[in-house]
Amino acid sequence: MILDPLPPLNSICIIRLSALGDVCLALPAIRAIQLRWPQAKLTWIIGKAEYALVGDIPDIEFIVFDKKAGIRAYVSLSKMLRKRRFDVLLHMQTALRASLVSSLVRAAIRLGFDQARAKELQWVFTNQHIEPHPRQHAADMYMAFAHALDSHESTLRWDIPVPVAANEFVRKHLPGSDPVLAINVSSGPSRRVHRNWYPERFAAVADYAQKVLGFTVVLCGGTSQEERAFAAKLVENMETPPMNLVGKTDLKQLLALLQRANVLITSDSGPAHMATAVHTPVIGLYAATNPYQTGPCQSLAWVVNRYPQAVLREYGKPVEVLPWGIRVHDRDAMHLIELDDVIAMLSKFVQHHPSRNFLSYGPL
């Protein structure tokens, strides 16, 4: 669906404040818009943490909105935008906070989600909507914004800059060319703990990867105490300790690390989409969320998917008859992913990717 009428576009404002995964999922749509409207000035209002990942992309003006600043963030943004007007606003986030930010942006066309997906009253703050789609991956959902602006691009392109210093950091910790398995230990904030797999099982996979498949295993993750503790327990359960970089990388170093890795294993998390952005395959572990909605969009063939079983257990109905993307809140849902499931998927991945510099260990 293309907006009708669609005037020539010289200034486009984008709102996608958070989170890391969604910023990565939305970026190909923004890249497509750059190709279609090269003369347009793009202004992206973005969160502080997310800016650290993508804020050095050229030809985009970034305005950082720091939610921790409270009302001062809105006042500052209002002053900054008071005398500006845009041809179109792309309102790519349904959170009420993002809609309040959108109210400070003056634009003739205010494009948001279709009403079925415009949660938290987002539709009140927009006057145009992307085409409805009841069962769609988030990457395709964001790309619908580009299509509404007459982009016919279908190739997903990220091109997030990786600084020389970040690559040097990775070379220091992972010299040589041995195959690397990265394990992202956690889905992040404690409110997402039900998405996490288990340190004992991760440890067994890591030992297998090192001893049988010849990988160098590196652990990655955020700086929270919960993630550090998770990593420590994982290491404690291993026979051969991995390289533990949990809490020791900034976002650019993490991106460079994921680019160096041959494959990433992770549950539903931002790094799953960061790895996708640098074309590193992802073995995703999904039970609490729908991988066909929010999984690593270029690695869905490698997902260990127990979401249908988890949905049936929690709601008593098959996933096909329930709303798309319905969440599972059972803290034990990830138990449905067995150790053998992940080892089998990793072994299958190795067999199907001989060009990714794996060592030859014969039949698995």
Beta strands, then each sheet from edge to edge (+ up, - down):
strand 1: 11-15
strand 2: 41-47
strand 3: 60-65
strand 4: 86-91
strand 5: 107-112
strand 6: 128-129
strand 7: 180-184
strand 8: 216-220
strand 9: 243-244
strand 10: 263-267
strand 11: 282-286
strand 12: 304-305
sheet 1: 3+ 2+ 1+ 4+ 5+ 6+
sheet 2: 9+ 8+ 7+ 10+ 11+ 12+
end
